[in-house]
Amino acid sequence: MQTIIEKNGYLFIVFNYKPHLVEAVKGLAGRRWDPVSRSWKVPVSSRQMVEHFASRYGFTFAEKNRPAEKENFIIPALPALKINIPLKMKLFDFQTNGVAYCLDKKRLIVGDQPGLGKTAQAIATVTAANAFPCLVICPSSLKLNWQREFHMWTDKKAMLLSDKNKDTWPMFAQTGSNLFEGSVMNHVFIVNYESLKKYFVASIDKQADTPLRLNHIKFKQIINLFKSVIIDESHRCKDLKTQQTKFVKGISHGKEWILALTGTPVVNKPKDLISQLGIIDQLNEFGGYNHFVKKYCDDTYGNGSNLKELNYVLSKTCFYRRDKSEVLKDLPAKMRQVVLCEIATRKEYHDALKDLEEYLKKYKHATDDQVARSMKGEVMVKIGVLKNISARGKIADVVEYVNDVIDSGEKIVLFTHLHDVQKNLKSHFPNALTILGEDDGVTRQRNVDRFQNDPEAKVILCSIKAAGVGITLTAASRVAFVELPWHPADSEQCEDRCHRIGQVDSVQCTYFLGKNTIDEWIYQIINDKRAVANTITGAKDDVEQSVMDGIINLFTMKL
C-alpha cells in the first residue's frame, strides 16, 4: 500500500518499508517521522513536492483528499515493436517497447533507471533505422564498453577516437558512407566528452570578456557525416553555460536521430531539462526557453511547478522512463556487466609481463617435479603483481563510473582486494563507509547499519575476504568489482551481499577489467568454472587450483 492522506495540515505518506522510498521521502521539505501513525508526515505547504514524489514513485492520494487538478494527465503506454531488427542477442520485452518509442520519436531522452539496458535500446534503434555513421558521446570510462556492446549486439564496426587516429579517422567514416558500397570500414565512432573540442571544433571566435555562445564556435565539416548521435549520461549537459554542452548541441544540431541517455534527466530541478531538450531539438515543443521556465520552473516550493503536466508532455513528445520495479518480472535476479578500462599503468604492466614471460620459459622447461612446484609459487606471485598493476591503472575509470552512480541517486558496493587500491579509492571517496580487514567487528556492523539506513551513505568500500559473507547490503542494487577474486564462489558470495532476502530490485554486478590484461583471462576462466563450482560439493580448493592452472596454461601456450 502506497498512499498519501491529508489530515490536520499534514500529508501522511504511508508505505511498507523500502530503503529507496525512505531515501526519497527524506528529500521532502519539513518531513518528519510520526511514531503514532507509523508514517512520514509532511506539512501541506510542501504539497507540490509531495505531488511530484507521488507521481514518480506511484503513490495515490486518498480519494476524499486528492488535490483538484485541471486535467487528468494519463501517461500513454509505450508502443509495441512491429519490425524485426538484425541483432545478435534478444532484447527484453520492455526494451522492445522502448525501441518502438525511439523509432517513432527519433529525437528523445531515454530515461530508464540504470541497469535496464539503455545502451542496448539505443544500439537497436540506430540499427533498425540504419542511421550510420553514428557518433557516440560518452564518459571516458565507458568508451570501451560502448565499442564492446556494439560488437556484441550487431555486426557494425565501432572505432574509438584517440590520438593515434586523430588525423585519419575521418577517412574511415567517409569510406564507409560514401566511397565503396559494400566495403564499410566503420559504422560507429566513439568519443568522450572531454575530447569533443579536439576532434570536432575548428575554432572559437569570441571576445575574452563575453560569455561563450554557440555562434562563437566553428565546427569542422566532418560532423555532417553522422546520421545519428547517441549522448550517454546526457545529464552532464544540464548546464547551458558550459563549453561541453555547447559542443554537444552544435554537433547534434540538424541530425535526424538524436538519443540522449540518462538515468538522471533531472538532477535537481526541471531547469536541468532545458539544455537536454535543446540538444535533441525538442525545446520548441514546450514553447521555447522562456515559456518552459515560466510554466515549469516556478521555485515557490523549491521543486518546480506543473510537474504532472510536464511529465505528461515529455512522455507524449520525447521522453520515457521505467523503474526496475515496473519491469522486474522481465529481469534476471542478477545481471553481470563488464566495463573494459584502458589502464593508466600500461608501461609498468608491460615490463612486469615481460618479466613473467621470461620466468615462465624456465618454468615450462623444468623437468624435476619438485623444482616445477617450487617455481609455480613464484609464478603466482608474479601474476599477482600483474593484477595489482592493472587494478591501480583502472582507478580513474572506476571513480568516474561511481560518481555517475552517485549522481543518479543510487548506492553502490565496491569490492577490492589490495590495501593500496582501497587506500586510493578512499582518497577519492573520503565519505565512503568501509568493511576492510583492519576494521573491527563493531566498526563493520556500524557501517553496515548506516549503509542500510542512511540515504546519504552512497558508497561502501569492501574487502572481498572481509565482506564476502555474513553481511546484508540490500540498500544497494549495484555491486562492482575493481579486482577479481581467484574463485567463482568468492565473486558469487560478494554479489549476494546485495542479492538477499529483502532485495526488491534486480542486482547489477559490474566487473572492471583492464583491456588486454590478465583481468580478461581471469574473468573468462572464472566464468567457465562457475558451472564446475556449482556441481562440485566441498571442492573449492580444487576449482581454485584449476583457475590458477588455467591462467598459467594460457601464458605458457603463448611462449
N, C-alpha and C positions, 0 to 999 in steps of 0.2 A: 504494500500500500504506500503510495507516494502522493500525499495530499497536503494542501495548504488551507488552513482555516483561519478566518479573521474573527478576532474576539478582543473586546476591551482595548482597542487601539493597537493591537499587535497582530501580526501574521504568524501563525504557528505552523512550522514545517515538520510534517510527520512522515517518517520513513524507517524501514528496517535498516540496521547499521550497515553502511558500506563506506569504506575509507575514502573513496574518491568523492562521495557526496558530502561527507563531513568536511573534507578539504574545501569543497566549493562553497558550502554554507558559511565557512569562516571568512570568506571574502565579502560577505554582505555587511553593509554598514549597520552598526548597532546590534548585531546578532548576539544572542545570549542563550545559554542552555537553561531550560526550565525543568528542574528535577520533579516538579509536581506532575506536569503533563508528560514528562519524559519526551520532550520535543524541543526543537530550537525555535525561539521566538525573535521576531524582527519588528521594529516599530513600523507603523503604516507609512511613515514618512519615506521609507525606503521601498515603497510598493513597486516602483518601476524596476529597480534592481531585482526584486523578487520575481516579477513577471518574466524578466529575461532569464533568470535562473530556472524558473518553471518550464519555460519554453525549451531551454537547452537540455534539461535532464528529465523531461517527461512527467512533470508534476501537474496535478489538476487542482483547481480551486473548488472547494465545497460549493455546490450549486447556488445556494442562497447567498453566498458571499462572493461569487465570481464577479470580478470587475467588469463594468459595462464596456463594451467595445463597439466602435463604429462599424466594424466589419469583421466577419469571421474569416481569418486568414488560414485557409487549409492548404498545407504543403502538398503539391501533387506527387504521386508516386513516380519513381523513375521508370522510363520505358523499357520494353524488352528488346533484346538484341535480335535482329531478324536476318543477319548475314553470318556466314562462316568466315572466320579470319584465319589465315595460314600461320598458326603459331605452333611451336614445338611442344608446348605444355598446355594444360587445360586451365582456364580461368574458373574461379568460384562463381556460382550463380549471381551473387550480389555484385561481383566485379563486372560481369557481362552487362548488368543494368547500368553501371557507371559508364562503361564504354559506349553503350547506346546513347546515353545523355551527351557524352562528349562529341560523338559523331553528329548529333543534332545541333548542338550549340557552337561548336568549333573553337570559340574563344571563351575560356572559362577558368574558374578556380575549382580545383578538386580538393575538397577539404576533409576527406576521410581521416578518422583518427589514425595516428601512427600504428603500423602493423597490419593494415587492411589492404596493402598492395597498391598504393597509388602509382608506383613505378610500373608495375605490370599493366595497369589500366592505361597509362599514358603510352606505353610501347604498343599495346594492342590498338590504340586509337590511331596513331600515326601510321601503323602498318596497314590497318583497314583502309585508311584514306590514301595510302601510298604517298604520304606527304614528305617525300625525301628530295633533297638532303634535309636532314633535321639537325638543329643545333640544340644541345642540352646544356643549360647553365645550372651549375650546382655547387655546393660546398666542396672545397678541395678534397676533403676526406671521403667523398662519395663518388669521385670521378671513376675510379677503377670499378666500383660496384655498378655504376651505370653501364660501363662497357661490358662487364660480365653479364648483366641482366639482358642486354640487347642480344648477346650471343647465345644466351640460354633460351630466350623466347623466340628468336627469329633467325633467319639466315642473313640478316643485314650486318654489314661490317661497320664497326664503330671505332673511331680514332680519337685518342686523347691529344689535345693540343698541348704542346710543350715546346721548350726552347729548341729541341732537336729538329722539330718540323715547323718552326715559326715562319720560315720563308717559303716552305714548299707545300704546306697542307692545302692551300687553295687549288693546286693542280689536281689533287686527288678528288676534291669536290667537283671541279669543273669536268674532269674526265668522266666521273660517274653520272653527271647530269646532262652533259652537252655533247661530248665528242663521240665516244664509241658505244653505241647502243648495244646492250647485252654484255658489256665488259666492265660493269660497275666496279670501281675500286673501293669506294667508301660511301656509305649512306648516312652515317651519323657522326657528328663531331661534338666532342665533349670538352667543356671549358669551365674553370672555376670562376667565381665572381671577381676575385682579385685580379684576374688576367684579362678581363674584358677590354680594358684600355689598350693593352699590348697588342692584341690581335685585331681589334675592330675599329679603333679610333685613329683617324688620320691626323687631326689637330684639334686644339681647343683655343678659340679666339674670344677672349673676354678681358675686360679691364680688371686690374688687380683689386680694385675697391668695389666691384659689383658682384652680386651673387650669381652663381652659375645657373644658366638657363639652357634648356635643350637646344635652342637655336645657336648656342655658342659652340656646339660640338659638331665637328665634321666627321662623319663616319666613312670608313672605307667602303668601296662599292661591293666588296665581297659579301656584305650582309644581304645583298639582294639575291644571292644564290639559294638561300634557305627558304623552303616552302613551309616549314613548321619550326616552332621554338617551344621547348619544354623548360620551364623555370622551376627547379626544385627548391624547396624551402623558401617560397616566394615571400614569406613574411619578412625576410631580410631586406625587402624593398619597401617597407612600410613608411620610411621617412622620405618625403618628397624632395628634401633638400640635398640628399647625398649624391655624389658622383655615380655611385653604384646603381642607384635607382634610375638615374637619367640614362646611363649606358644601356641598361636592360630595356627601358622604354624605347630608346632610339633603335636598338637592334630589332625589337619585336614589331615595331610600327609597320602596319600595312600587310602583315602576314595573315594568311587565311586561317592558319591553325596556330593558336597560342594556348598552351596548357600550363597554368600556374598551379603547382602542387604545394600544399602546406597543411599540416595538421593543426596549425595555429593561425588561421587567417586574421583573427582579431587578437592581438597580444594584450592590449589594454582597453581601447575604446573603438567605436565604429570608425573613427577617423583613420585607423590603421588600414582600412579597406580602400581608401581613396586612390592611393598610388597604385595598388594592385589592380583595381578596376581600370585605371588609366592605362596600365601596361597591356591589358587584354582588350583595350579599345571598347570598353563597355560603360564607361562613366556617363556617357550621354543618355543611356537608358535610365539613369537615375536623375536626370535633369541637369547634369553637369556639376561641377565642383560646388558652386555657391548653393544650389538647391540641396545637394546632398548634406552639406554642413548644416544648413538651416533646419532641415527636416529630421535628420538622424543623429546629429551631434550636439544637441542641447545638453549641457552638462549640469543642469539644475540638480539632478540626482547623482551626478558623478559617474554615470554609466551609459550615457546616450539617451535617445528618445525614439519613440515609434519603432521599437525593436522588432515587434512581431511583424509589422508591415515590411520592415527592411528584410527580415528573413524570408518572407513570402516573395517579395520582388526578386531577391537574389536567386531563390530556388526556381522561379519561373524563367529567369533570364540567363544566368551564367554561373551557378554555384550548386554543388551538392555536398552533403556530409553525412556519413554514417558513423555511429559509435560502435564499438565492439559488441556492446550489449544488444544492439539491433540485429547483428548478423552472426551471433555466437554459434547458432546451430550449424552454420556453414564452415566454421573454423575448426582446425585441429586443436587439441588441447595445448600443444606446443608447436611453435614454428621456429625453425632454425634458419638463420641468415648469416652469410659470410660477407664481411667487409674487407676487401683487399687494400693494403696500405703500401705506398712507396716509402720504404724505411729511410730515415734520415741518417742512418749509420751504415750506408752501403759499403764504403771503403773498408771500414773496420770488419764488417761481415765478410767481405771478400777475402781479406787477409786471414781471418780465422778459418774460413772454409778451405783455403789453400793449405793451411797447417794441418787440418783434419785429413784432407785427401792424402797428404804426404805420409801421415801416420798410418792411414788405412792400407796403404800399399805394403807396409811392413806387416800389418795385421793379417792381410789377405794371404800372404805367403808364409805365415808362421806355421810350422809343421808340428811342433810339440803342443799337445792339448793344453798342458799347464801354462805354457807361455801365452797361448792364444787367449785363455781365460783371464790371465793377468792383464793382458793388453786390452781386453774388452772393457774393463773398468775405466781405463784411461780414455778409450773411445767415447764412452758415455759422458765423461766429464767434458770432453771437447764438444760433443753435441749439445750439452747443457750450456756451454759458452755461446754457441750459435743462437740458441733460444733466447739467451739473455740479451745479446746484441740486437736481435730482431725486436724483442719486447721494448727495449729502450728507444728504438727507431720508430715505433708506432705511436709514441706518446702524443705528438701534436695532433694526429688524426683522431685519436681517442678523445682528447679534450674537446675538439671541435664537435664531435658527434654527441658527447654527453651534454655540452652546452645547448645543442639543439633540442635534446630530450627535455632538459630543464625548462627551456623557453616554451615548450609545448605544454607545460604544466604537469608532466609526468615524473614519476620516480624511477630510479634505476639502481640495480645492484651490480657492482663491478667486482669481478673475480680476478685475482692476481696470485702470483707465487713468490716472486723475488722481492726482497726488502727494498732494494734501491728503486724498483719500479713503483712500489707502494709509496715510498717517500716522495718520489717525483709527482705522482698523481695527487698526493695530499697537498703538495705545494700549490697545485693548480686549483684544488677544491678544498680550501682550508676549513670550510664548514662541514665537510663530509664526515659522517659517522664512520666508525671502523669496527671490524671484527677481525683482528690480526693476532698473530702468535704472541705478541708481547702484551696484549690486553688481558687483564684478569677476568675471572668469571663475572664479577659484579659489573664491571665496565661493559662487558659484552651484552649482558642482559639489559642493562640500562639503555644501551644504544639500539638494541632490537626493539625495545618498547617504544622508544622515541620515534624510530623509523616507521613503526606501525601506526602511531597515533598522532604524530606531529606533521601537519600539512607542509610546514616549512623545511622539513628534513627530506631533501630530494635525492641525495646520493649517499650510498653506504658502500664503503670500500672493504672488501672481504678477502681474506686468505683462503685459497682453495682448500687447504687442510683444516684450518681453524673453523671455517664456517660451512664446511661441506655437509655436515649432518647436525641434526638435533635442534635446528632453529627454524622459525617461521618468518618469512618476509613477504607475505601476501599483499602488503600495501603497494607493492610494485608488480607490474606485469612485464617489466623489461629487465632482462638479465644479459650481461655482456662479459665476455672473457677476453682479457688483454693478453693472457698467456694460457697455454694449453696444458692440461694435466697429461700424464702418461697413460692413464687408464680410462676407458669409456665410462666405467661406473662412476668415476670421480666427477666427470662432467655432468652425468645424469643426476647425481646427488646434489650438485650445485644448482642445476636448473630447478630441481624440485624444492629448493628453499622458497620459491615463489609459486610453483605449481603444486599446491597443497590444498587440503580441505579448507574452504573459506575463500579460495580464489574464484572470482566470478568472471574473470577475463581469460582469453587465450594468452599464453605466455610467449613473448617473442624473445628468442635466445640468439644473441648476436656474437659471432666469433670474429675477432680482429686477427687477420693473418697477414704477415709480411709477404708481399708479392715476390715470387722467385726465391723463397727462403724455405728453411726446414719446416716452418709453420704449415705450409701447404701439404707437405708429405705426412706430417704427424696427423693433421686433421683428416686426411684421406684414410690413413691406416686406422685411426680411431673409429671412423665411421664404418669401415669394413669389419672391424672387430665388435661392433655393437651387438650384432646378431650372435656372435660367438659368446660374448659375455652374458647375453640373455639366456643362453641354453646350457651354460656350464654352472653348476652349483658349487660354490666354495672353491672356485678355481681362479680367483682374481690374480694371484701371483703368476700363474701360467699365462693368462691372457696378457698381463703387463709385460712379461718377458717376451711374449710373441710380438708385441708392439715394438719393443726395443730392437728385437732381432730384425723386424721388418725395416726399420729405419737404417740399420747398418747394412742390410742387404741392398737397399736402394742405392746407398752410397757406393758400395763395392762393385755393383753392377756397372757403374759409370766409369770405373777405373780400368 
